[in-house]
């Protein structure tokens, strides 16, 4: 089936914590998707007649639930998100149709016309996440851009963002007023050399940063 790649996807970040994600397929591609879903806190059910050794280990460890069989209609009951990664066009379409009827988010890997969401290339540095997508038109380009961004956005961004979050909480608690009073503080901290200092190995606490840029506790 041809596709003109004119679909405009709405970028969004999902909270998958304790939500059911059903993955149909148990090969290497499915395993990669499953690792990511587990990492983001989803409750993962895998339906696959011949799962990889890695998936067997995840099931033994209790990280996923595993049904060692082929897909049957009804397997998507209660699913919030569905991923299908099989070589069977018949199974792919059946999974998509059930997911669509149930109102699930569904992605049939490498079959864009059987998806209502697509997965971007992701650069992750702690709480900082940068997602790159070409709308399915050129995944290789998205991956190349990801590599460029990974080189530019170093590992120091993780602790930097975490620290800014902690400082933000202190400012919200201690600095009276609203955005007009607090925004200049956030902008000053953001424009400082704090990121470079963290990249050089400095590890200031939130209290240190608050004292430096705000001047101590404020009622």
Secondary structure, 3 states (H helix, E strand, C coil): CCCCCCCCCCCCCCCCCCCEEEEECCCHHHHHHHHHHHHCCCEEEEECCCCCHHHHHHHHCCCCEEECCCCCCCCCCCCCEEEECCCCHHHHHHHHHHHHHHCCEEEECCCHHHECCCCCEEEEECCEEEEECCCCCCHHHHHHHHHHHHHHCCCHHHHHHHHHHHHHHHHHHHCCCCHHHHHHHHHHHHCCCHHHHHHCCCCCCHHHHHHHHCCCCCC
